Structures are given as structure tokens and as C-alpha cells.
Amino acid sequence: CWVCLGVVGVQLTLDLWTGGSTSAKYRQAVIDKNVAQLSYQKAQKNFKLQLESAISEYRSLVEIYQANLKAEDLADKSYNISLNRYSAGKGSQMELSQTESALTQSRLGTVTTLYNINVVRANIDKLTKEKQ
């Protein structure tokens, strides 16, 4: 072949006008970023509220526990007085049963409050570990 002819071609596509799609994508990205920031701020506020609520409940339960201990001590003293009266023949079986029941109820209240304190404390520990 004395003369070989070849054809070489290059096709180049360049969008000069995208119909505003690039601008729309940018605006949507900005909106998505703002939504993400607001969601993050909301999550932070919710976390803070949960932690403050748990701490407040813990403090309240500690006060109740201290009051329960005092009530339990009084119920124990009352039971011992009733037991002494019954042993001396001056008290009735019914009086002794009532004071024993009151002592049992008081102990139950103390134990229940202590359980609730531990539940709230575990919740506080969980919340503070999640934040780290």
C-alpha cells in the first residue's frame, strides 16, 4: 500500500449548560448538612436532658432511702416495745402482729428504694459511657 489512509477521531463531550442540576445538587447538599447538624444538636440536648433527669432521680431516691432508714429504725423500736409488752403480758398478739407487719413493710420500702437507686445509677453509668 503506497498510500495508507487512516482516520483518527476524538469525541469530547462538555456540558456547557446543565440546566441548573449542579446548583440544585449543591443546594441539596447544604440542606442535608444543615439537617445533620440539627439532628446532632437535638441528640446532644436529649442526652443532656436524660442525664440531668437521671441524676435528679438519683438524688431524690437517696433522700427517700435515708428517710426509709429512719422509718425502719422507728418501726424496729416500735416492734421491740410491742414485743416487750407482749412478753410482760401487757400487750396483745394483734398489737405485736401489727408492729411486725409495719416493720416488714418498712424494710420492704428500704430495699425497694435501694434497688431503684441501683437501677438509676446503672442508667447514669450507661449514659456516661455512651458519651465517651
Salt bridges, closest charged atoms under 4 A:
GLU72 OE2 - ARG107 NE 3.77
ASP73 OD2 - LYS77 NZ 3.43
ASP76 OD1 - ARG107 NH2 3.96
GLU95 OE2 - ARG85 NE 3.26
